[in-house]
Amino acid sequence: MVTIDLIMKKKVNTMDNLSIFKRNNSLLNIVYWLCLITIMYNIIEGIVALFFGFHDRTIALFGFGLDSFVEVISGIGIGHMIWRMKWNPVISWDKFERQSLFVAGIFFYILTVGLVIGSTLILIYNVKPNTTKIGIIISLLSILTTWILFRSKSRVGRELSLESVLADSDCTKTCIYMSVVLFVSSIFYNVFEISYIDVMGCISIAFFTFWKGKEAIEKARGLNQNIINR
């Protein structure tokens, strides 16, 4: 009887482990697709924002577009990590992922400097945007999209207890703040048509790019940081 009980317990444990494995693998697939959606959305958003930012002479929208492309670099690193986790247990960042984060951090810093210089030149030469209506539309779409992505990443990250996914969701939350800044500055300029409003929006975006650069480089330097928070 004792032997039979032990066999039954082992079968139950095996079935439970198999169920947990299938559930975790399913959640990892969700996270992977969320990463792909984030990358593709940022590419499209970046192209549109850069085009209309240049065409309409709004530096806030132009800077927002540049940030979207830097986000792609960071997203590729996270996506690569999730891809590895789908096939093998992962407990640390690999070289490619650390380099992706470090490069993204450097580009965030460069972008910050560029936005500050650009804003200064616009103030000196008193360049006014033609319109900020496209900025309103893009920021609204971005707020909606990033909010959905943030909620989804946070939920799955908590269920998997994955610190890396939760950190990525925090980065997405910062993107929401940037979208709100773009929306507010675009709305205010569209109403009052005062040039420094667009510049203030750009400077605010520069603050967030500096913050994201700092976080990315700190993560990249944490070579022994575990991905799974147990």
Secondary structure, 3 states (H helix, E strand, C coil): CHHHHHHHHHHHHHHHHHHHHHHHHHHHHHHHHHHHHHHHHHHHHHHHHHHHHHHCCCHHHHHHHHHHHHHHHHHHHHHHHHHHHHHCCCCECCHHHHHHHHHHHHHHHHHHHHHHHHHHHHHHHCCCCCCCHHHHHHHHHHHHHHHHHHHHHHHHHHHHCEHHHHHHHHHHHHHHHHHHHHHHHHHHHHHHCCHHHHHHHHHHHHHHHHHHHHHHHHHHHCCCCECECC
